[in-house]
Every structure is written in C-alpha cells, then in structure tokens.
Amino acid sequence: MKSAKIPGPNEPLTISETENPKPSGTQVLLKVKSEGVCHSDLHLWEGGYDLGDGQFLKVTDRGVKYPVTPGHEIVGTIEEIGENVSNVTVGDDVLVFPWMGCGECPACKVGNENLCDAPKSMGLFQNGGYADYVLVPNSKYLAKLDGVDPDAATSLACSGLTAYTAIKKANQNSPEFIVIVGAGGLGLMGVQIASEITNAKIICVDLDDAKLATAKEMGAHFTVNSKDSETVQKIMSICNDKGADSVVDFVNAPPTVKTGLAVLRKRGNLVLVGLFGGSLELSLVTIPLKSITIQGAYTGNYNDMVELLGLARKGTINPVISKRYSLDEANSALQDLKDRKILGRAVINP
C-alpha cells in the first residue's frame, strides 16, 4: 500500500510503500476511493492548537504519535474482510465513521464514541485515509453509501457531521433566527442542514462576498460581510432588534465569538464549532443576566452520520467539492487549505 505520512510537526508529508495489511476478525480492508482534506489535518500537520495567550496544545500531549498517516474522511470500496464480518461484503462502497473510542468510558457506553475519554480516532491516533488502502478495525464503523457520490460523502464523516450536530443543538428551542458564522466547507454545510431541518431564518456571516453568494444559493435568507464596521447592527436589524436565538460559529476565533455574543438575544444559544484558536475575555455578569447558553459541538456519533447520509441520499444536502488531488499532491492539498484557496471542500483521490 502507498501512504502519505506526517513525519513530525510542520514537516512535509512523505510517501511510503508497504505491504497491504491482512484483515482478521472484525477488521475490513478498504481500497480508498476518496479522502477529504480537513482543517483537523492541518492541526495535525502543524502539531497542535492555538489556545491563546501564547499557549499551544500539542497533539502529542493528546496521545498522537508521529509518524502518522492523516485522513479521517474516508470513503472506500471493501477489498477484503475478516472472518467475523457479516454486515458488509466485498465490493460495497462505504463511508468510515472515524471517531472510534475505548468502548468503556461513559460516553462510549451511550454511543457517543466521538466524545470518548481515550479516543482512538482514525487519521489522528491511528493511521488514516491519506493512502490507497486502509485497515478499519471493526466493520461496525462502516456505513454503505447506497448511491451517495463518494467525493461528496467524505465530508459527512467530519465537517458535515460536525455541522449536523451543531445545527441540531442550535435548533433545540425552535429558533426564529439562526446566525451561521463562516461560509467555508463547514458553514456552507451548516446552511444547507439548517435550511432542511429548521424553520429558522438563516443569517450567514463571512468576510468573503463570493462565499456569501454561495451561502445564499444554498439557503441563507440573509448575508452580512463581517468586514463591515456595522456588522452587529445589521444582524440586530435583521432580527428585529431582539437578537438571534442561536449563533453557530464555525470559525471560533476571538472576533467572531465577540460578534456572536453581541448579537445573541436573551435566552440565546451560542454553539462554538471551529478550532481557529485564541482566547476571549468575557463579561461574566451578562451570562446569567441574559441566561445564555455557550456550548461546544465536536463531530457527532455513528447514528448522526447515518442520518446525514440519508439526507445526502435524498439530495437535500450537497457538499461542495471544488478541488481534487492525487495522493502525491497531499502537501499541496494541505498548503492550499492553509492558504484559504479552497471553496467548500477538497478531496484526495489516491
């Protein structure tokens, strides 16, 4: 098998070739058809996360060991199965649920392996999909595509799944107005999902007019360019000066969170999603006085992914795939993502 590995933080990916692994027991060997290029891959490549105030969380402190093959948005065709596999067959096209857990912690016991205390996620804590073949530990983590486009399906394992979970959290109190911050791959997916599963008026905020135009095409009722010095006032005006019921921040940087808090109405709900990083000083008294909720959203569970595949199968969501790369172009794919040259999502087709 051929794979692109990250030797260490900020080091170029290297291509290596090894023997194809042999599946046994519950394991499944996939021939990778498509692998999504995700911002989480960038954090792995850069070695960690900006916590603000000069602090940096290293991925190695979370248990990552280099060298590692990145890639957690994996679609492939089943090449070979272990002797204990019965729910899928050779030749099936499948999407991998990559957020694997320990199976023993409280989150895992209720089916939320994505929130595991000791995660074993593919493409982070074990080798992932920047390869032409990948070994999946257990067939229970596979979902059949059944007609969903392989390139489009990749994002449903991470960005789409995260957006789906975030919008469901934002929709808990039947909001009249939802503000979606960011019109990148996550935000555009969030707009489509919000348009499908909520009755809210959707306001999309970004600093790129081209991305905002795409958001409008995908279901946003209003768009606001955050370069405008009156961004907060414009959002408030749209919300009849009451403020938004929910804000979903797919960027999660100090300026965007500050805007989100400023436009949130009493009893409002702020859902923080992105991993841009940084820190923010909060006016603590306003939290109880406005009785607002601030919560995070991190991927989703296996059942959420299956539900999301169902929406894609119906055609109600359509992930935007703007660039495709070969495995040998993995470094270019990550650099283009870092340089903000990708609209929507990019994939690697080994």
Secondary structure, DSSP 8 states (H G I E B T S, - for coil): -EEEEB-STT---EEEE-------TT-EEEEEEEEEE-HHHHHHHHTEEEEETTEEEEGGGGT--SSB-----EEEEEEEE-TT--SS-TT-EEEE------SSSHHHHTT-GGG-SS---BTTTB--SSBSEEEES-GGGEEE-TT--HHHHGGGGTHHHHHHHHHHHHTTT--SEEEEE--SHHHHHHHHHHHHH--SEEEEEES-HHHHHHHHHTT-SEEEETTSTTHHHHHHHHTTTS-EEEEEESS--HHHHHHHHHHEEEEEEEEE-----------TTHHHHHT-EEEE-----HHHHHHHHHHHHHTS----EEEEE-GGGHHHHHHHHHTT--SSEEEE--
